[in-house]
Amino acid sequence: MNIELRHLRYFIAVAEELHFGRAAQRLNLSQPPLSQQIQILEQQIGARLFARTNRSVQLTAAGEAFLTDARQIMHSVTLAAGKAARLHRGEEGELRIGFTSSAPFIAAVSDALFTFRQRHPQVQIQMQEINTRQQLEPLIEGRLDLGVMRNTPLPTSLQHQLILREPLYAVVHRAHPLAEKTSLSITELSREPFVFFDPGVGTALYSDTLALLARYHIVPDIAQEVGEAMTILGLVATGLGVSILPESFRRVRLDELCWIPLRETDAWSEVWLVWSAKREMRAVTGMMKTLLLPRSA
């Protein structure tokens, strides 16, 4: 059986017009080729679809049943073609983004997500909170389309671009003697108990901050190790120690905390957008990538 979509289109026109001449005009065809194509369709099916006389054209029982199915098939094709076009333009589909715990507090990230959602409400966005190093494998395997993470060594199969570079701040309790300072040197924290990330969590901030301290010959006294930045802030707010965190976390408003900028020019952390170099970047992914990256990147 070799039924083509044009055969269905021809059949539907004749079935709706019940007149070969009017159907031919509607299809912008001459009548003889249209009659010939309907005969071919009937031969392919093995059933008469029309009862023809010199004065009338009527659907047979087989024709009436076939008309219902033919309309459904053409409608399904139209829907499928429209969906494919929307996917190609990035107006529909699924977008899977991995992000670190600080990402929602970064204006560039939250603004990009809001703008994308307003422009493309049909795209299903799946956000997965996952630490920097734990994003790498899902990105390589294609389980994530994009990753928003801190700077970290990447395998050659992944590409990245800078979203922003943000300063690191000392975080202390408001009753701490250092809270009176408008800025401080990182060496002033050297004898303070630290509340910081557990090294097993996989956050890039752990390595970055320890490397920063090491550059100034500081070995921190880590009194508390936790898994989340929000827990760090909560413990600092109880006076259990000090910490160092990126500026984006200042959007978390806790009255007990005091944020103090560090004077060191290398006290900063980068936020990257990361994707697989070996996987096709779909239109929807490319559109989000455009929104997340600064124009100068």
C-alpha positions as CSV (number, residue, x, y, z in Angstrom):
1,M,0.0,0.0,0.0
2,N,1.4,3.3,-1.1
3,I,-1.0,6.0,0.1
4,E,0.5,9.5,0.1
5,L,-0.7,12.5,2.1
6,R,-1.8,14.2,-1.2
7,H,-4.2,11.3,-1.8
8,L,-5.8,12.0,1.6
9,R,-6.0,15.7,0.8
10,Y,-7.6,15.0,-2.6
11,F,-10.1,12.6,-1.0
12,I,-11.1,15.0,1.7
13,A,-11.8,17.8,-0.8
14,V,-14.0,15.5,-3.0
15,A,-15.8,14.1,0.1
16,E,-16.5,17.6,1.4
17,E,-17.6,19.1,-2.0
18,L,-19.2,15.9,-3.3
19,H,-18.4,17.3,-6.7
20,F,-15.2,16.6,-8.7
21,G,-15.2,19.9,-10.5
22,R,-15.5,22.0,-7.4
23,A,-12.9,19.9,-5.6
24,A,-10.5,20.3,-8.5
25,Q,-10.9,24.1,-8.4
26,R,-10.4,24.0,-4.6
27,L,-7.2,22.0,-5.1
28,N,-6.0,24.1,-8.1
29,L,-6.0,20.9,-10.2
30,S,-7.8,19.9,-13.4
31,Q,-10.6,17.4,-13.0
32,P,-9.1,14.4,-14.9
33,P,-5.9,14.1,-12.8
34,L,-8.0,14.4,-9.6
35,S,-10.4,11.6,-10.8
36,Q,-7.3,9.5,-11.6
37,Q,-5.8,10.0,-8.2
38,I,-9.0,9.1,-6.4
39,Q,-9.2,5.9,-8.5
40,I,-5.6,5.1,-7.5
41,L,-6.5,5.6,-3.8
42,E,-9.4,3.3,-4.1
43,Q,-7.2,0.7,-5.7
44,Q,-4.7,1.0,-2.9
45,I,-7.3,0.6,-0.3
46,G,-9.3,-2.1,-2.1
47,A,-12.6,-0.4,-1.6
48,R,-14.9,2.1,-3.4
49,L,-15.0,5.4,-1.5
50,F,-17.5,7.2,-3.8
51,A,-20.7,6.1,-5.5
52,R,-20.7,8.1,-8.7
53,T,-23.5,8.7,-11.2
54,N,-23.8,11.3,-14.0
55,R,-25.6,13.6,-11.6
56,S,-24.2,13.0,-8.2
57,V,-21.2,11.9,-6.1
58,Q,-21.9,10.3,-2.7
59,L,-19.7,8.7,-0.1
60,T,-20.0,5.0,0.4
61,A,-20.1,3.5,3.9
62,A,-16.3,2.7,3.4
63,G,-15.8,6.3,2.3
64,E,-17.6,7.8,5.3
65,A,-15.4,5.7,7.7
66,F,-12.3,6.6,5.7
67,L,-13.1,10.3,5.8
68,T,-13.2,10.3,9.6
69,D,-9.8,8.7,9.8
70,A,-8.3,10.7,6.9
71,R,-9.2,14.0,8.7
72,Q,-7.7,12.7,11.9
73,I,-4.5,11.7,10.1
74,M,-4.2,15.1,8.4
75,H,-4.8,16.9,11.7
76,S,-2.1,14.8,13.4
77,V,0.3,15.6,10.6
78,T,-0.5,19.3,11.0
79,L,0.1,19.1,14.8
80,A,3.3,17.2,14.3
81,A,4.6,19.7,11.8
82,G,3.8,22.6,14.0
83,K,5.4,21.0,17.0
84,A,8.6,20.3,15.0
85,A,8.7,23.9,13.8
86,R,8.2,25.2,17.4
87,L,11.0,22.9,18.6
88,H,13.3,24.1,15.9
89,R,12.6,27.7,16.8
90,G,13.0,27.0,20.5
91,E,9.4,27.8,21.3
92,E,8.6,24.4,22.8
93,G,10.4,21.5,24.4
94,E,12.3,20.8,27.5
95,L,15.3,22.6,29.0
96,R,17.3,20.9,31.8
97,I,19.5,23.2,33.8
98,G,21.8,22.3,36.7
99,F,22.6,25.1,39.1
100,T,24.5,25.7,42.3
101,S,22.8,26.9,45.5
102,S,24.0,30.5,44.9
103,A,22.5,30.7,41.3
104,P,19.0,31.8,42.3
105,F,20.5,34.7,44.2
106,I,22.5,36.0,41.2
107,A,20.5,38.7,39.4
108,A,21.8,37.7,35.9
109,V,20.5,34.2,36.4
110,S,17.2,34.9,38.0
111,D,16.5,37.7,35.4
112,A,17.3,35.4,32.5
113,L,15.1,32.7,33.8
114,F,12.2,35.1,34.3
115,T,12.6,36.6,30.8
116,F,12.8,33.2,29.2
117,R,9.7,32.0,31.0
118,Q,7.7,35.1,29.9
119,R,8.8,34.7,26.3
120,H,8.4,31.0,26.0
121,P,5.8,29.7,28.4
122,Q,5.5,26.4,26.4
123,V,9.0,25.4,27.2
124,Q,9.3,23.1,30.2
125,I,12.2,24.2,32.4
126,Q,13.6,21.6,34.8
127,M,15.9,23.1,37.4
128,Q,18.1,20.8,39.4
129,E,20.1,22.1,42.3
130,I,23.4,20.3,42.2
131,N,27.0,21.3,43.2
132,T,29.5,22.3,40.6
133,R,31.5,19.1,40.4
134,Q,28.4,16.9,40.4
135,Q,27.1,18.7,37.3
136,L,29.9,17.6,35.1
137,E,28.9,14.0,34.5
138,P,25.2,14.8,33.7
139,L,26.3,17.5,31.3
140,I,28.7,15.1,29.5
141,E,26.0,12.4,29.3
142,G,23.3,14.7,28.2
143,R,21.1,14.5,31.3
144,L,21.6,18.3,31.7
145,D,21.5,20.8,28.8
146,L,23.2,23.7,30.7
147,G,25.0,24.1,33.9
148,V,25.4,27.2,36.0
149,M,28.4,26.6,38.3
150,R,31.4,28.0,39.9
151,N,34.8,28.0,38.2
152,T,36.3,24.6,38.3
153,P,38.6,22.4,36.0
154,L,36.5,21.1,33.1
155,P,37.1,18.0,30.9
156,T,37.7,18.8,27.2
157,S,34.2,17.6,26.3
158,L,32.6,20.6,28.1
159,Q,32.7,24.3,27.1
160,H,32.1,27.3,29.3
161,Q,31.7,31.0,29.2
162,L,31.8,33.5,32.0
163,I,28.5,34.8,33.4
164,L,30.0,37.1,36.0
165,R,32.8,37.5,38.4
166,E,31.7,38.4,41.9
167,P,33.7,39.5,45.0
168,L,34.0,37.4,48.1
169,Y,32.8,38.8,51.4
170,A,33.6,38.1,55.0
171,V,30.5,37.1,56.9
172,V,30.5,37.7,60.6
173,H,27.9,38.1,63.4
174,R,26.8,41.7,63.9
175,A,28.2,41.5,67.5
176,H,31.6,40.4,66.3
177,P,34.4,43.0,66.8
178,L,35.2,42.9,63.0
179,A,31.6,43.9,62.2
180,E,32.5,47.5,62.8
181,K,34.9,47.5,59.8
182,T,33.9,48.8,56.4
183,S,36.5,46.5,54.8
184,L,39.1,44.1,56.0
185,S,42.1,42.1,54.9
186,I,41.7,38.3,54.8
187,T,44.6,38.0,57.2
188,E,42.3,39.5,59.9
189,L,40.3,36.3,59.7
190,S,43.2,34.0,60.3
191,R,42.6,33.3,63.9
192,E,38.8,33.1,63.7
193,P,36.9,29.8,63.8
194,F,35.4,29.2,60.3
195,V,32.0,27.8,59.4
196,F,32.5,26.3,55.9
197,F,31.5,23.6,53.4
198,D,32.2,20.0,54.0
199,P,34.9,19.0,51.5
200,G,32.9,15.9,50.5
201,V,30.0,18.0,49.2
202,G,31.6,18.9,45.9
203,T,31.3,22.6,45.8
204,A,33.9,24.6,44.0
205,L,33.7,27.4,46.6
206,Y,35.4,25.1,49.1
207,S,38.6,24.7,46.9
208,D,38.5,28.3,45.8
209,T,38.3,29.8,49.3
210,L,41.0,27.4,50.7
211,A,43.2,28.4,47.7
212,L,42.7,32.0,48.5
213,L,43.6,31.6,52.1
214,A,46.6,29.5,51.2
215,R,47.9,32.3,48.9
216,Y,48.1,34.4,52.1
217,H,49.6,31.6,54.1
218,I,46.4,31.1,56.2
219,V,45.4,27.7,57.4
220,P,41.8,28.2,58.6
221,D,40.5,26.8,61.8
222,I,37.3,25.2,60.5
223,A,35.1,24.7,63.5
224,Q,31.9,23.6,61.6
225,E,31.6,21.8,58.2
226,V,28.2,21.8,56.6
227,G,26.6,20.9,53.2
228,E,24.8,24.1,52.2
229,A,25.5,27.8,52.1
230,M,22.2,28.6,53.8
231,T,23.4,26.4,56.8
232,I,26.7,28.3,56.9
233,L,24.7,31.6,57.1
234,G,22.5,30.2,59.8
235,L,25.4,29.1,61.9
236,V,27.3,32.3,61.5
237,A,24.1,34.1,62.6
238,T,24.2,32.1,65.8
239,G,27.8,33.2,66.5
240,L,29.5,29.9,65.9
241,G,32.2,31.3,63.6
242,V,32.9,33.5,60.5
243,S,32.9,32.6,56.9
244,I,33.7,33.8,53.4
245,L,31.0,33.7,50.7
246,P,30.2,35.3,47.3
247,E,28.4,38.6,47.1
248,S,25.3,37.0,45.7
249,F,24.4,35.5,49.0
250,R,23.9,39.0,50.4
251,R,20.4,38.8,49.0
252,V,19.7,36.5,52.0
253,R,18.5,39.0,54.6
254,L,19.4,38.0,58.2
255,D,19.6,40.8,60.7
256,E,22.3,38.9,62.7
257,L,24.8,39.0,59.8
258,C,27.3,41.6,58.8
259,W,28.9,41.4,55.3
260,I,32.3,43.0,55.0
261,P,34.2,43.3,51.6
262,L,37.7,41.9,51.4
263,R,40.5,44.2,50.3
264,E,42.4,41.5,48.4
265,T,42.0,42.0,44.6
266,D,42.0,38.3,44.0
267,A,39.1,37.6,46.4
268,W,36.5,36.8,43.9
269,S,34.6,33.8,42.4
270,E,33.5,33.2,38.9
271,V,30.1,31.9,37.8
272,W,30.2,29.9,34.5
273,L,27.6,28.7,32.0
274,V,28.7,25.2,30.9
275,W,27.5,22.9,28.2
276,S,28.6,19.9,26.2
277,A,30.8,20.5,23.2
278,K,29.9,17.1,21.7
279,R,26.2,17.4,21.8
280,E,23.9,19.4,19.5
281,M,22.8,22.6,21.1
282,R,19.0,22.8,20.5
283,A,17.4,26.1,19.7
284,V,15.8,26.3,23.1
285,T,19.1,25.7,24.8
286,G,20.8,28.3,22.6
287,M,18.1,30.9,23.4
288,M,18.7,30.5,27.1
289,K,22.4,30.6,26.6
290,T,22.0,33.9,24.9
291,L,20.0,35.3,27.8
292,L,22.4,34.1,30.5
293,L,25.6,35.4,28.9
294,P,26.6,39.0,29.0
295,R,26.9,40.7,25.6
296,S,30.6,41.1,26.1
297,A,31.1,37.4,26.8
